[in-house]
Amino acid sequence: MKEETAKCSMQIILHAGDARDHIRKSLDYVAEFKFVEAEEEINKAKEEIVKAHRLQTDAIQQEMQNEKVEYSVLFAHAQDTLMTIYSELNISKHIIATSKQLDQRINNLERRKEDNQ
């Protein structure tokens, strides 16, 4: 059981880490005002988070079905990692939405300025 828990934990960490990489790329695109690419990366991050969450849910359900599960520091770390990166995903989605709105406002102001010249 310990080996299975360790394998599951590492898979959660790997998927969450991949999600973090996509989030970072997304924010890099936002800095370049490439919102389509940013959203594509966020969607990839979501896919990785879903994979990690499914693994976590499966492990939790085993315990709920009265299977003996020993405490694992590695699994606790995997859960912490997943939760942290899920928070980063939520914040990043908000940053993208806010940046898109600001970019649109700036574009509108620039158009108005050009129209008035």
Backbone torsions as a table, in degrees:
resi	resn	phi	psi	omega
1	MET	NA	-37.1	-179.2
2	LYS	-61.9	-40.8	-180.0
3	GLU	-64.7	-40.2	178.4
4	GLU	-64.6	-41.7	178.6
5	THR	-65.1	-41.4	178.9
6	ALA	-63.8	-42.7	179.6
7	LYS	-62.9	-46.1	179.0
8	CYS	-61.0	-44.2	-179.8
9	SER	-60.3	-45.2	-179.4
10	MET	-65.4	-37.5	177.7
11	GLN	-64.9	-40.5	177.1
12	ILE	-61.1	-47.4	-179.3
13	ILE	-61.8	-42.5	-179.4
14	LEU	-65.0	-45.2	178.7
15	HIS	-64.7	-41.2	178.7
16	ALA	-64.9	-40.2	177.5
17	GLY	-63.8	-39.9	175.7
18	ASP	-62.9	-39.0	177.1
19	ALA	-61.4	-42.4	179.7
20	ARG	-61.6	-39.9	177.8
21	ASP	-61.0	-43.1	178.6
22	HIS	-66.2	-37.6	177.9
23	ILE	-62.8	-45.5	179.0
24	ARG	-60.2	-44.5	178.2
25	LYS	-61.9	-39.8	179.4
26	SER	-60.1	-46.0	-179.5
27	LEU	-67.9	-32.2	173.9
28	ASP	-62.5	-41.5	177.5
29	TYR	-65.1	-38.6	178.0
30	VAL	-59.6	-41.7	179.9
31	ALA	-61.4	-24.1	178.6
32	GLU	-98.8	6.4	-178.2
33	PHE	60.7	32.2	177.0
34	LYS	-102.7	79.6	-171.6
35	PHE	-73.6	-32.2	178.0
36	VAL	-63.0	-47.3	179.4
37	GLU	-64.7	-38.2	178.8
38	ALA	-60.9	-43.6	-179.6
39	GLU	-69.4	-34.1	176.1
40	GLU	-61.4	-42.8	178.8
41	GLU	-67.0	-38.5	177.5
42	ILE	-63.0	-40.1	178.0
43	ASN	-64.0	-38.0	175.5
44	LYS	-64.7	-39.4	178.0
45	ALA	-62.7	-42.2	178.5
46	LYS	-59.8	-42.3	179.5
47	GLU	-60.2	-41.1	179.5
48	GLU	-68.7	-39.3	177.9
49	ILE	-62.4	-41.6	179.2
50	VAL	-61.6	-43.6	178.7
51	LYS	-60.3	-45.8	-179.5
52	ALA	-65.2	-41.4	-179.0
53	HIS	-64.7	-38.2	178.0
54	ARG	-62.5	-41.9	177.4
55	LEU	-61.6	-44.4	178.8
56	GLN	-61.8	-45.8	-179.2
57	THR	-61.9	-42.7	178.1
58	ASP	-59.6	-42.7	179.9
59	ALA	-65.1	-41.6	179.6
60	ILE	-66.5	-39.7	179.6
61	GLN	-64.3	-32.8	176.3
62	GLN	-59.8	-43.4	179.0
63	GLU	-66.6	-37.0	179.6
64	MET	-66.1	-24.8	178.8
65	GLN	-88.9	21.0	175.9
66	ASN	65.0	22.5	171.9
67	GLU	-77.1	138.0	-179.2
68	LYS	-69.0	121.4	179.8
69	VAL	-127.0	123.7	178.3
70	GLU	-86.7	151.0	177.2
71	TYR	-62.9	139.3	179.8
72	SER	-132.2	121.3	176.6
73	VAL	-62.5	-38.3	-179.9
74	LEU	-63.3	-42.1	178.7
75	PHE	-66.7	-39.2	177.0
76	ALA	-62.2	-40.4	177.2
77	HIS	-64.0	-40.9	178.9
78	ALA	-61.2	-43.0	178.7
79	GLN	-64.5	-42.3	177.7
80	ASP	-61.7	-43.2	-180.0
81	THR	-62.1	-46.9	179.6
82	LEU	-60.5	-45.9	-179.1
83	MET	-62.8	-42.4	-179.6
84	THR	-63.3	-46.2	-177.1
85	ILE	-71.6	-31.1	174.6
86	TYR	-63.4	-38.1	176.1
87	SER	-65.4	-40.7	177.2
88	GLU	-61.2	-39.0	178.0
89	LEU	-61.1	-47.0	-179.7
90	ASN	-62.7	-42.4	178.5
91	ILE	-65.2	-41.0	-179.4
92	SER	-63.9	-39.6	177.5
93	LYS	-61.3	-39.3	178.5
94	HIS	-67.8	-40.9	178.2
95	ILE	-61.5	-42.6	179.6
96	ILE	-62.6	-48.0	-179.0
97	ALA	-60.7	-44.2	179.9
98	THR	-65.4	-42.7	179.6
99	SER	-63.8	-39.2	177.8
100	LYS	-63.6	-42.2	178.8
101	GLN	-64.2	-43.7	178.8
102	LEU	-64.1	-41.7	178.6
103	ASP	-62.0	-41.6	178.8
104	GLN	-64.4	-42.1	178.5
105	ARG	-63.0	-43.0	178.9
106	ILE	-62.8	-44.4	178.3
107	ASN	-60.5	-41.5	178.4
108	ASN	-63.7	-42.4	178.5
109	LEU	-64.8	-40.6	178.7
110	GLU	-65.7	-38.8	177.3
111	ARG	-63.8	-43.8	178.6
112	ARG	-61.4	-41.2	179.8
113	LYS	-63.4	-43.4	178.6
114	GLU	-64.8	-40.1	-179.9
115	ASP	-65.1	-32.1	-178.1
116	ASN	-84.2	-7.8	-178.7
117	GLN	-86.2	NA	NA
